[in-house]
Amino acid sequence: MPVSPQYCGGQSVGGSPVQPRTGALTSASRPYPRRRKQAKALKEALRVLKPGGRFLCLEFSKVTNPVLERLYDAYSFQVIPVLGEVIAGDWKSYQYLVESIRKFPDQEEFKGLMEDAGFFCVQYFNLTGGVVALHSGFKL
């Protein structure tokens, strides 16, 4: 079966050119940090999926190991902005990136948002101790 990928940026949410019930798979990375827009984006992903279609979201998440969490926080807040300044001359954007990552819901909370949007068989897989998580859900 041929696959025809179609990209719709976050600005298209709610006004997507994708027809309802046409997609076998939708995916997202770095969805909106605000809950209201997350819910809207999830409903849009559900709208474009065919029955049996799958949604995948790879996102920074809540670290599950306390020691790794302390190391990750130190790296995030003390190294990433410095690298942003040295490489791109932009401390503030990299500081904002680190802060916005912390505002994203944890694994269970995002799972609940997906279920509230109408996804079934929702599960997540922690990668690198929860630094990132892959969420998966299906449209029935």
C-alpha positions in Angstrom: 0.0 0.0 0.0 1.5 3.4 -1.0 2.0 5.9 1.8 1.4 9.6 1.1 2.8 11.6 4.1 1.2 15.0 4.6 2.7 17.6 7.0 0.4 19.9 8.8 2.1 22.2 11.2 0.7 23.1 14.6 -0.8 26.3 13.2 -3.2 24.1 11.2 -4.8 22.6 14.2 -8.6 22.9 13.7 -8.2 24.1 10.2 -6.2 21.1 8.8 -6.6 20.4 5.1 -6.6 16.7 5.9 -10.0 15.0 5.3 -11.6 13.2 8.2 -11.0 9.5 8.7 -8.2 9.3 6.0 -5.0 8.7 7.9 -3.7 5.4 9.2 -1.1 7.1 11.4 -0.6 10.6 12.9 2.4 11.6 14.9 3.5 14.6 16.9 6.7 15.8 18.5 6.8 19.0 20.7 3.0 19.5 20.7 1.7 22.7 22.4 2.8 23.2 26.0 -0.7 24.6 27.0 -3.4 22.1 28.0 -6.2 23.7 26.0 -4.2 23.6 22.7 -3.0 20.0 23.5 -6.6 18.9 23.8 -7.5 20.6 20.5 -4.5 19.1 18.8 -5.3 15.6 20.1 -8.9 15.9 18.9 -7.7 17.0 15.5 -5.3 14.0 15.3 -8.3 11.7 16.2 -10.4 13.4 13.5 -8.1 12.6 10.7 -7.4 9.0 11.7 -9.2 6.1 10.0 -10.9 3.7 12.4 -8.0 1.5 13.6 -5.5 4.3 13.0 -2.7 5.1 15.4 -1.5 8.3 17.0 2.1 8.5 18.2 3.6 11.3 20.3 7.3 11.5 21.2 7.9 14.1 23.8 10.2 15.1 26.6 8.7 13.8 29.8 9.1 13.3 33.5 12.3 11.5 34.5 11.5 8.5 36.6 14.9 8.0 38.4 15.6 10.6 41.1 19.4 10.5 40.5 19.0 10.8 36.8 16.4 13.6 37.3 19.0 15.7 39.3 21.6 15.2 36.6 19.2 15.9 33.8 17.9 19.1 35.6 21.5 20.3 36.1 22.3 19.6 32.4 19.1 21.3 31.2 19.3 24.5 33.2 23.1 24.9 33.4 24.4 23.5 30.2 21.8 23.9 27.5 21.3 27.7 27.8 25.1 28.1 27.8 25.5 26.0 24.7 22.7 28.1 23.1 24.6 31.3 23.8 27.9 29.9 22.6 26.6 28.2 19.5 23.7 30.4 18.5 24.2 33.6 20.5 20.8 33.0 22.0 20.6 32.2 25.8 16.9 33.1 26.2 15.4 30.8 23.6 17.3 27.8 25.0 16.3 28.8 28.5 12.7 29.0 27.3 13.0 25.5 25.7 14.1 24.0 28.9 11.3 25.7 30.9 8.7 24.7 28.3 9.7 21.1 28.5 9.0 21.1 32.3 5.5 22.4 31.6 4.5 19.5 29.5 2.3 17.0 31.3 3.9 13.9 32.8 3.3 10.5 31.3 0.1 9.6 33.1 -1.4 13.1 32.7 -0.8 13.1 28.9 -2.2 9.5 28.7 -5.3 10.9 30.4 -5.5 13.8 27.9 -5.3 11.3 25.0 -8.1 9.1 26.6 -10.2 12.3 27.1 -9.8 13.1 23.4 -11.2 9.7 22.5 -8.2 7.5 21.9 -8.3 3.8 23.0 -5.6 1.4 24.2 -3.5 4.4 25.2 -0.1 3.5 26.5 3.4 5.0 26.9 6.9 3.8 26.8 9.6 5.6 28.8 12.9 6.1 26.9 16.2 7.1 28.6 14.6 6.8 32.1 11.6 9.0 31.2 13.7 11.9 29.7 11.4 11.2 26.7 8.3 9.1 26.4 6.5 7.7 23.4 2.7 7.7 23.8 0.5 5.6 21.6 -3.3 5.4 21.1 -5.8 4.1 18.6 -9.0 5.3 17.0 -11.8 2.8 17.1 
